[in-house]
Amino acid sequence: MESIWYWASWALGLEGQDLTIWRVILRAVLVYILGIILVRLGGKRFVGKFSAFDIIMAIMIGSILSRAIMVPEDFIPHLVAAVALTLMHSLFAGAAFHWDPFGTLVKGKARVLVRDGDIQWDAMKKTHISEKDLMSALRETSSVNDVSQVREACLERSGNISVILRNDNS
């Protein structure tokens, strides 16, 4: 077992050796495999369009894993940090699922921007969504160019604007 550790540490450049092209390639392959495992553990949240909570996590994991490839020392600590962050993210996501106040704390909350054809100017101001941004979202998501046709439009926790149109008899 000791000889396997010696060979692996030499091959990965863990013992202070220079990072040759082959060591960088080996590190990149191992980090890529670990990255796939972490994304699978983290679930589809890592690759979907979700809240800042998820985006920050993806950026942090990418940064840590890139350092594991290129920084000669601290290969294992970078991998351990990436695994720890993935586990913490999963724990936070689970806590947010089971306890709504925590979910609101880490993910934010949806804000109603249009209610029954009326723009909610206070919500627009708080979220820094301009009227032009709102109209663009209405056109993109619902092919609507008149706010009076909208029953409700919300700025969701993901940053998307969702739109529910009014019935014809409204």
PANU-977883 format. One record per residue (C-alpha): residue in three letters; x, y, z. Coordinates in pm, 1 decimal, decimal comma, always signed. Example, Ala and Ser with C-alpha at 12.3 -4.5 7.8 and 13.67 -1.06 7.14 Angstrom:
PANU-977883
 rest        X        Y        Z
  ALA  +1230,0   -450,0   +780,0
  SER  +1367,0   -106,0   +714,0
This chain:
PANU-977883
 rest        X        Y        Z
  MET     +0,0     +0,0     +0,0
  GLU   +285,2   +236,0    +79,1
  SER   +436,3   +181,7   -266,0
  ILE   +101,4   +269,1   -430,6
  TRP    +88,3   +596,6   -234,1
  TYR   +450,2   +669,2   -327,9
  TRP   +381,3   +607,9   -698,0
  ALA    +58,2   +811,2   -692,2
  SER   +220,8  +1102,8   -508,4
  TRP   +513,0  +1100,8   -750,4
  ALA   +286,6  +1075,8  -1057,4
  LEU    +66,0  +1363,7   -939,0
  GLY   +356,9  +1580,2   -827,9
  LEU   +247,7  +1581,8   -464,5
  GLU   +601,3  +1561,6   -328,8
  GLY   +718,7  +1896,7   -464,6
  GLN   +814,5  +1775,3   -812,0
  ASP   +765,9  +2010,8  -1102,5
  LEU   +433,5  +1981,9  -1279,0
  THR   +525,1  +1826,2  -1609,8
  ILE   +272,3  +1815,6  -1890,9
  TRP   +195,3  +1451,5  -1803,7
  ARG   +133,8  +1534,0  -1438,8
  VAL   -100,6  +1817,1  -1536,1
  ILE   -286,2  +1583,6  -1773,0
  LEU   -317,0  +1318,6  -1501,8
  ARG   -441,5  +1576,4  -1251,3
  ALA   -688,9  +1713,7  -1505,8
  VAL   -828,1  +1366,0  -1575,0
  LEU   -866,4  +1289,7  -1204,2
  VAL  -1022,9  +1629,1  -1129,7
  TYR  -1260,3  +1587,9  -1425,0
  ILE  -1374,6  +1249,7  -1291,8
  LEU  -1417,2  +1394,6   -942,4
  GLY  -1604,8  +1692,6  -1091,4
  ILE  -1851,3  +1457,0  -1259,6
  ILE  -1899,7  +1271,9   -931,4
  LEU  -1955,7  +1600,1   -744,2
  VAL  -2211,2  +1720,7   -998,7
  ARG  -2392,9  +1388,7   -970,6
  LEU  -2387,7  +1415,5   -588,9
  GLY  -2502,5  +1777,1   -604,9
  GLY  -2789,1  +1683,3   -834,2
  LYS  -2923,2  +1874,1  -1129,8
  ARG  -2913,3  +2199,0   -934,5
  PHE  -2548,6  +2252,9  -1034,8
  VAL  -2627,5  +2259,8  -1404,5
  GLY  -2979,1  +2400,6  -1407,9
  LYS  -3075,2  +2765,1  -1396,6
  PHE  -3130,5  +2820,1  -1028,0
  SER  -3069,4  +3074,4   -755,3
  ALA  -2753,8  +3262,1   -662,4
  PHE  -2711,3  +2992,8   -395,6
  ASP  -2646,8  +2738,1   -673,4
  ILE  -2448,6  +2968,2   -901,6
  ILE  -2206,2  +3062,9   -624,1
  MET  -2156,0  +2695,7   -548,4
  ALA  -2077,3  +2613,6   -911,0
  ILE  -1825,0  +2899,2   -933,1
  MET  -1655,4  +2795,6   -608,1
  ILE  -1629,7  +2430,1   -710,9
  GLY  -1487,8  +2530,3  -1050,0
  SER  -1230,5  +2756,9   -890,0
  ILE  -1119,7  +2500,4   -634,9
  LEU  -1095,7  +2220,4   -890,1
  SER   -894,6  +2435,9  -1132,8
  ARG   -644,6  +2509,0   -854,5
  ALA   -618,4  +2135,1   -787,1
  ILE   -498,6  +2089,7  -1144,8
  MET   -247,1  +2372,5  -1167,9
  VAL   -113,1  +2439,5   -816,9
  PRO   +174,2  +2197,1   -750,1
  GLU   +110,9  +2164,7   -376,9
  ASP   -217,9  +2110,6   -196,8
  PHE   -376,3  +1877,0   -455,7
  ILE   -553,1  +1663,5   -194,5
  PRO   -669,5  +1959,9    +21,3
  HIS   -830,9  +2120,8   -285,1
  LEU  -1016,4  +1798,2   -363,0
  VAL  -1125,5  +1763,6     -0,4
  ALA  -1248,4  +2125,4     -1,6
  ALA  -1453,9  +2060,4   -317,6
  VAL  -1612,1  +1751,5   -162,9
  ALA  -1683,6  +1938,9   +162,3
  LEU  -1851,8  +2225,2    -26,4
  THR  -2062,3  +1980,3   -226,8
  LEU  -2176,7  +1807,5    +89,8
  MET  -2250,0  +2142,4   +256,3
  HIS  -2449,2  +2253,6    -50,0
  SER  -2653,3  +1933,6    -38,2
  LEU  -2712,3  +1983,1   +334,9
  PHE  -2824,0  +2344,9   +279,1
  ALA  -3049,6  +2242,9    -10,7
  GLY  -3208,0  +1973,2   +207,6
  ALA  -3255,4  +2216,5   +495,0
  ALA  -3408,7  +2470,9   +255,8
  PHE  -3650,6  +2205,4   +130,2
  HIS  -3764,0  +2109,9   +479,3
  TRP  -3761,1  +2453,3   +643,1
  ASP  -3896,7  +2735,7   +429,2
  PRO  -3749,3  +3025,3   +632,6
  PHE  -3401,4  +2882,4   +572,5
  GLY  -3484,0  +2840,7   +203,7
  THR  -3585,4  +3205,0   +184,7
  LEU  -3265,5  +3305,3   +364,0
  VAL  -3029,2  +3125,1   +126,1
  LYS  -3231,3  +3142,5   -196,2
  GLY  -3438,1  +3458,7   -162,0
  LYS  -3807,9  +3486,3   -237,2
  ALA  -4023,3  +3543,6   -540,9
  ARG  -4164,9  +3893,3   -592,3
  VAL  -4487,6  +3975,3   -774,3
  LEU  -4414,9  +4235,7  -1043,6
  VAL  -4758,7  +4242,1  -1210,0
  ARG  -5092,6  +4162,3  -1047,4
  ASP  -5415,6  +4167,3  -1250,9
  GLY  -5263,4  +4383,2  -1523,6
  ASP  -5117,6  +4639,9  -1281,6
  ILE  -4743,6  +4684,5  -1245,3
  GLN  -4635,3  +4659,6   -881,8
  TRP  -4394,7  +4954,2   -877,9
  ASP  -4267,0  +4893,3   -523,5
  ALA  -4159,5  +4539,3   -615,8
  MET  -4009,4  +4664,7   -942,4
  LYS  -3804,9  +4920,5   -750,4
  LYS  -3688,8  +4669,6   -484,3
  THR  -3576,0  +4420,3   -747,9
  HIS  -3425,2  +4680,8   -983,6
  ILE  -3636,7  +4556,8  -1273,8
  SER  -3715,1  +4834,7  -1518,5
  GLU  -4036,9  +4855,6  -1715,5
  LYS  -3838,4  +4775,6  -2030,6
  ASP  -3694,6  +4462,8  -1862,4
  LEU  -4044,1  +4355,9  -1760,7
  MET  -4187,5  +4412,7  -2108,2
  SER  -3898,4  +4219,2  -2261,4
  ALA  -3967,7  +3925,4  -2030,2
  LEU  -4339,5  +3937,0  -2113,9
  ARG  -4261,9  +3922,7  -2485,6
  GLU  -4002,1  +3646,4  -2445,8
  THR  -4199,7  +3416,9  -2216,4
  SER  -4560,5  +3478,9  -2322,1
  SER  -4557,1  +3667,4  -2654,3
  VAL  -4749,5  +3947,0  -2481,8
  ASN  -4683,6  +4314,9  -2538,7
  ASP  -4957,1  +4454,2  -2314,2
  VAL  -4936,4  +4428,5  -1936,2
  SER  -5316,7  +4434,4  -1909,4
  GLN  -5317,0  +4077,9  -2049,0
  VAL  -5114,1  +3952,9  -1751,1
  ARG  -5281,4  +3811,7  -1441,6
  GLU  -4948,6  +3774,6  -1258,3
  ALA  -4578,5  +3808,6  -1335,6
  CYS  -4320,9  +3712,2  -1073,6
  LEU  -3949,0  +3753,6  -1042,5
  GLU  -3868,1  +3402,3   -928,4
  ARG  -3586,6  +3298,9   -693,7
  SER  -3394,3  +3176,7   -997,6
  GLY  -3393,7  +3526,6  -1148,5
  ASN  -3641,8  +3428,8  -1421,1
  ILE  -3965,5  +3617,7  -1469,1
  SER  -4265,2  +3385,6  -1486,5
  VAL  -4592,5  +3501,1  -1640,4
  ILE  -4951,3  +3384,7  -1598,4
  LEU  -5189,5  +3534,1  -1853,7
  ARG  -5542,1  +3647,2  -1779,7
  ASN  -5836,9  +3447,8  -1905,1
  ASP  -6027,1  +3596,6  -2199,4
  ASN  -6328,5  +3661,3  -1974,3
  SER  -6128,7  +3864,1  -1716,0
